[in-house]
Amino acid sequence: MTATLGTGTRGAATARTTPRQKLLLTLLLGSQFMIAVDFSILNVALPVVGEGLGFPLARLQWIATAFALTAAGFTLLLGRIGDLFGRKRLFIGGMALLGLSSALGGLATGPEVLLAARVLQGLATAAVTPAGLALLTTAFREGPLRDRALGLNGALMSAGFTTGAVLGGLLTELLSWRWAFLINVPVAAVVVALAPALLTDSRIVCRHRLDVPGAVTVTGGLLALVHGLTRAGESGWTDPGAVAGLLAGAALLVAFGYIERRSPAPLVPVRIMRRRTVVWGNAAGLIAFATETSLVFLLTLYLQEVLGHSALATGLALGVLGIGTVVGGTLGGRVVSRHGSRAALLAGGTVQALATLSLVALGTSGGWLYLLLAATFVGGVGNMVLIVGFMVTATSGLPDSEQGLATGLATMTQQVGIALGIPVMSAVAAARTGTATTADTVLSGVTAAVLVNALLVLAGSLLAARALRPGRAHSLV
């Protein structure tokens, strides 16, 4: 059964979830929300963590980068391992690792231990996210139930990013930054305890061998690419380390494509990458995550450097964006069910672009906060409708045996988009502001980057909707 990309419904409107599916959905969505919170929970606490453990200022960013680097680099590989050896065991093992690594981070006494904990958390994320999504998509057949499940999943994941920022500020201010780690431990323990009874995918899904050359080149390529992007965001696009990382990443990914065409059991079968839904769905997802996460970064600069708000106040202000994403997640599944995933990509991207474009009008007085709150709420709704459209498009029309691969690709898209957006938008803002750091110059850089952000999401959603218009073949060739 293939995805409906145009208008029309995707199954009976009376479809209902069973009690077991509701329990399974609660477990999987709770774990995905927890993973999303981990992405951002330490961001507002980084200076406090640095002071507590003696991190040099120049290395502080690596607390976040170590997590993102590992999560992006190993997602595709671990998603395929779940296909080969069973998603249930990968999911449970990943949650156990997340709990243990969180305990390690919460009890860390030095920078090296904390960075090791963040690497292990990233590895756990790379296992849990594609395995959890694959378990979700195989538990619900294509149609309204899967659309709603993916909509709720997207809403909670996006809300988790914002919740992490707010929760990190609250925990740091009221208790200690260590609770940003330790709060994961009991949640992970509950999931590990309940998962064996609720999850049924314990059998081996596929008996093919693992494509080791493909795994090495794609993992190395993604690690090098994300490392290069991170260095570019920190030191500029001419930094030798950034250039070397980007070139090495590109070379390894080209080698990966060459290997996959000749492998008897490829990590990513060429036939999947020829599917228009997979290619353009992931392209739209890449833009959705790159633009919205980088917009949060830009608005953080605006709120703190231009309006002078504290980190906690900034997190609370951006909480409106989280509310918008929850609303968008509930609407996204309905839009896909009634009008198709192509309509969700087009409508969500257009709403996000227009809401983001309105932020170009921001000024230096506190009264502009009302525009920011309204625009981020509306933009959050649009972004989540776009993300639900991306997830449905990128995972539809494939057999259950390849859902781990499809969700691994989608998760990799998400991770790379998060890593890509901030350095690109930071470079745009820096090109406008130069070395000046006054409120007016920071505002000038922020508005320039916001304009680029809005145009990028509008162009991306229009191109994806055009490529997926009804009547076109699913294959690219």
Backbone hydrogen bonds, N-H to C=O, Kabsch-Sander energy under -0.5 kcal/mol:
donor,donor_aa,acceptor,acceptor_aa,energy
5,L,3,A,-0.7
8,G,338,R,-1.1
10,R,337,S,-0.7
15,A,12,A,-1.4
22,K,18,T,-2.2
23,L,19,P,-2.0
24,L,20,R,-2.6
25,L,21,Q,-2.9
26,T,22,K,-2.4
27,L,23,L,-2.2
28,L,24,L,-2.6
29,L,25,L,-3.0
30,G,26,T,-2.2
31,S,27,L,-1.9
32,Q,28,L,-2.2
33,F,29,L,-2.5
34,M,30,G,-2.1
35,I,31,S,-2.1
36,A,32,Q,-2.2
37,V,33,F,-2.4
38,D,34,M,-1.6
39,F,35,I,-0.9
39,F,36,A,-0.8
40,S,36,A,-0.8
40,S,37,V,-0.8
41,I,37,V,-1.9
43,N,40,S,-1.1
44,V,40,S,-0.6
45,A,42,L,-0.6
46,L,42,L,-0.7
46,L,43,N,-0.9
49,V,45,A,-2.7
50,G,46,L,-2.8
51,E,47,P,-2.0
52,G,48,V,-2.3
53,L,49,V,-2.1
54,G,50,G,-1.2
55,F,50,G,-1.8
59,R,56,P,-1.3
60,L,56,P,-0.7
60,L,57,L,-1.0
62,W,59,R,-1.3
63,I,60,L,-1.8
64,A,61,Q,-1.0
65,T,61,Q,-2.5
66,A,62,W,-2.4
67,F,63,I,-0.5
68,A,64,A,-2.2
69,L,65,T,-3.2
70,T,66,A,-1.4
71,A,67,F,-2.4
72,A,68,A,-2.5
73,G,69,L,-2.1
74,F,70,T,-2.0
75,T,71,A,-0.8
78,L,74,F,-2.5
79,G,75,T,-2.3
80,R,76,L,-1.8
81,I,77,L,-2.1
82,G,78,L,-1.9
83,D,79,G,-1.2
84,L,80,R,-2.1
85,F,81,I,-2.8
86,G,82,G,-1.7
88,K,201,D,-1.9
90,L,86,G,-1.2
91,F,87,R,-2.9
92,I,88,K,-2.6
93,G,89,R,-2.5
94,G,90,L,-2.5
95,M,91,F,-2.3
96,A,92,I,-2.3
97,L,93,G,-2.3
98,L,94,G,-2.2
99,G,95,M,-2.2
100,L,96,A,-2.3
101,S,97,L,-2.8
102,S,98,L,-2.0
103,A,99,G,-1.9
104,L,100,L,-2.1
105,G,101,S,-2.3
106,G,102,S,-2.5
107,L,103,A,-1.5
108,A,105,G,-1.1
114,L,110,G,-1.8
115,L,111,P,-2.6
116,A,112,E,-2.2
117,A,113,V,-2.2
118,R,114,L,-2.2
119,V,115,L,-2.2
120,L,116,A,-2.2
121,Q,117,A,-2.3
122,G,118,R,-2.3
123,L,119,V,-2.2
124,A,120,L,-2.4
125,T,121,Q,-2.3
126,A,122,G,-2.2
127,A,123,L,-1.1
128,V,124,A,-3.0
129,T,125,T,-2.3
131,A,127,A,-1.4
132,G,128,V,-3.1
133,L,129,T,-2.3
134,A,130,P,-2.5
135,L,131,A,-2.4
136,L,132,G,-1.9
137,T,133,L,-2.9
138,T,134,A,-2.1
139,A,135,L,-1.1
140,F,136,L,-1.0
146,R,141,R,-0.9
147,D,143,G,-2.4
148,R,144,P,-2.7
149,A,145,L,-2.4
150,L,146,R,-2.9
151,G,147,D,-2.2
152,L,148,R,-2.8
153,N,149,A,-2.4
154,G,150,L,-2.7
155,A,151,G,-2.4
156,L,152,L,-2.6
157,M,153,N,-2.4
158,S,154,G,-2.5
159,A,155,A,-2.8
160,G,156,L,-1.9
161,F,157,M,-1.3
162,T,158,S,-1.3
163,T,159,A,-3.2
164,G,160,G,-2.5
165,A,161,F,-1.3
166,V,162,T,-2.1
167,L,163,T,-3.6
168,G,164,G,-2.7
169,G,165,A,-1.7
170,L,166,V,-2.3
171,L,167,L,-3.0
172,T,168,G,-2.1
173,E,169,G,-2.2
174,L,170,L,-2.9
175,L,171,L,-2.4
176,S,171,L,-0.6
179,W,176,S,-1.6
180,A,177,W,-1.7
181,F,178,R,-1.2
182,L,178,R,-2.5
183,I,179,W,-1.7
184,N,181,F,-1.9
185,V,182,L,-0.9
187,V,183,I,-0.7
188,A,184,N,-3.0
189,A,185,V,-2.1
190,V,186,P,-2.1
191,V,187,V,-2.2
192,V,188,A,-2.6
193,A,189,A,-1.9
194,L,190,V,-2.1
195,A,191,V,-2.6
197,A,194,L,-0.8
198,L,194,L,-1.5
199,L,195,A,-3.0
202,S,200,T,-2.1
206,C,83,D,-0.7
206,C,84,L,-0.5
212,V,210,L,-1.5
215,A,211,D,-2.6
216,V,212,V,-2.7
217,T,213,P,-2.3
218,V,214,G,-2.5
219,T,215,A,-2.0
220,G,216,V,-2.4
221,G,217,T,-2.4
222,L,218,V,-2.4
223,L,219,T,-2.4
224,A,220,G,-2.5
225,L,221,G,-2.4
226,V,222,L,-2.7
227,H,223,L,-2.3
228,G,224,A,-2.5
229,L,225,L,-2.4
230,T,226,V,-2.4
231,R,227,H,-2.5
232,A,228,G,-2.2
233,G,229,L,-2.1
234,E,230,T,-1.7
235,S,231,R,-3.3
236,G,232,A,-2.0
239,D,236,G,-1.3
243,V,239,D,-2.5
244,A,240,P,-2.7
245,G,241,G,-2.2
246,L,242,A,-2.5
247,L,243,V,-2.6
248,A,244,A,-2.6
249,G,245,G,-2.5
250,A,246,L,-2.4
251,A,247,L,-2.5
252,L,248,A,-2.5
253,L,249,G,-2.1
254,V,250,A,-2.2
255,A,251,A,-2.3
256,F,252,L,-2.2
257,G,253,L,-2.0
258,Y,254,V,-2.0
259,I,255,A,-2.6
260,E,256,F,-2.5
261,R,257,G,-1.3
262,R,258,Y,-0.6
262,R,259,I,-1.1
263,S,259,I,-1.1
272,I,269,P,-1.2
273,M,269,P,-1.3
274,R,270,V,-0.8
275,R,272,I,-1.4
276,R,474,H,-5.7
279,V,275,R,-2.4
280,W,276,R,-2.5
281,G,277,T,-1.6
282,N,278,V,-2.0
283,A,279,V,-1.8
284,A,280,W,-2.1
285,G,281,G,-2.0
286,L,282,N,-2.6
287,I,283,A,-1.8
288,A,284,A,-2.3
289,F,285,G,-2.4
290,A,286,L,-2.3
291,T,287,I,-2.5
292,E,288,A,-1.8
293,T,289,F,-1.9
294,S,290,A,-1.2
295,L,291,T,-1.6
296,V,292,E,-1.8
297,F,293,T,-1.5
298,L,294,S,-2.4
299,L,295,L,-2.8
300,T,296,V,-1.9
301,L,297,F,-1.9
302,Y,298,L,-2.1
303,L,299,L,-2.9
304,Q,300,T,-2.3
305,E,301,L,-2.8
306,V,301,L,-0.8
306,V,302,Y,-1.4
307,L,302,Y,-2.1
309,H,303,L,-3.0
314,T,310,S,-2.3
315,G,311,A,-2.3
316,L,312,L,-2.2
317,A,313,A,-2.3
318,L,314,T,-2.3
319,G,315,G,-0.6
319,G,316,L,-0.6
320,V,317,A,-1.3
321,L,318,L,-0.8
322,G,318,L,-1.1
323,I,319,G,-1.8
324,G,320,V,-2.2
325,T,321,L,-2.1
326,V,322,G,-1.8
327,V,323,I,-2.1
328,G,324,G,-2.7
329,G,325,T,-2.3
330,T,326,V,-1.7
331,L,327,V,-2.0
332,G,328,G,-2.7
333,G,329,G,-1.2
334,R,330,T,-0.7
335,V,331,L,-2.6
336,V,332,G,-2.4
337,S,333,G,-2.4
338,R,334,R,-2.3
339,H,335,V,-2.8
340,G,335,V,-0.6
340,G,336,V,-1.8
341,S,4,T,-1.8
342,R,5,L,-0.5
344,A,340,G,-1.3
345,L,341,S,-2.3
346,L,342,R,-2.2
347,A,343,A,-3.0
348,G,344,A,-2.4
349,G,345,L,-1.9
350,T,346,L,-2.0
351,V,347,A,-2.4
352,Q,348,G,-2.4
353,A,349,G,-2.4
354,L,350,T,-2.4
355,A,351,V,-2.4
356,T,352,Q,-2.5
357,L,353,A,-2.5
358,S,354,L,-1.5
359,L,355,A,-0.5
359,L,356,T,-1.3
360,V,357,L,-1.7
361,A,358,S,-1.5
362,L,359,L,-1.7
368,W,365,S,-1.5
369,L,366,G,-1.8
370,Y,367,G,-1.2
372,L,368,W,-1.9
373,L,369,L,-2.5
374,A,370,Y,-2.3
375,A,371,L,-2.9
376,T,372,L,-2.6
377,F,373,L,-1.7
378,V,374,A,-2.3
379,G,375,A,-3.0
380,G,376,T,-2.2
381,V,377,F,-1.8
382,G,378,V,-2.3
383,N,379,G,-2.9
384,M,380,G,-2.1
385,V,381,V,-2.0
386,L,382,G,-2.3
387,I,383,N,-2.2
388,V,384,M,-2.6
389,G,385,V,-2.2
390,F,386,L,-2.2
391,M,387,I,-2.7
392,V,388,V,-2.5
393,T,389,G,-2.4
394,A,390,F,-2.8
395,T,391,M,-1.1
396,S,392,V,-0.9
396,S,393,T,-0.5
397,G,1,M,-0.5
398,L,395,T,-0.6
402,E,399,P,-1.7
403,Q,400,D,-1.4
406,A,402,E,-2.4
407,T,403,Q,-3.0
408,G,404,G,-2.0
409,L,405,L,-2.6
410,A,406,A,-2.3
411,T,407,T,-2.7
412,M,408,G,-2.6
413,T,409,L,-2.4
414,Q,410,A,-2.0
415,Q,411,T,-2.6
416,V,412,M,-2.9
417,G,413,T,-2.4
418,I,414,Q,-2.2
419,A,415,Q,-2.2
420,L,416,V,-2.7
421,G,417,G,-2.4
422,I,418,I,-0.9
424,V,420,L,-1.7
425,M,421,G,-2.6
426,S,422,I,-2.7
427,A,423,P,-2.0
428,V,424,V,-1.9
429,A,425,M,-2.4
430,A,426,S,-2.6
431,A,427,A,-2.1
432,R,428,V,-1.0
432,R,429,A,-0.6
433,T,429,A,-2.0
434,G,430,A,-2.8
436,A,433,T,-1.3
442,V,438,T,-2.6
443,L,439,A,-2.3
444,S,440,D,-2.0
445,G,441,T,-2.2
446,V,442,V,-2.6
447,T,443,L,-2.6
448,A,444,S,-1.8
449,A,445,G,-2.1
450,V,446,V,-2.5
451,L,447,T,-2.0
452,V,448,A,-1.9
453,N,449,A,-2.5
454,A,450,V,-2.4
455,L,451,L,-2.3
456,L,452,V,-2.3
457,V,453,N,-2.1
458,L,454,A,-1.9
459,A,455,L,-2.5
460,G,456,L,-2.5
461,S,457,V,-2.1
462,L,458,L,-2.0
463,L,459,A,-2.4
464,A,460,G,-2.3
465,A,461,S,-2.3
466,R,462,L,-2.1
467,A,463,L,-2.4
468,L,464,A,-1.6
469,R,466,R,-1.2
472,R,469,R,-1.5
476,L,274,R,-3.4
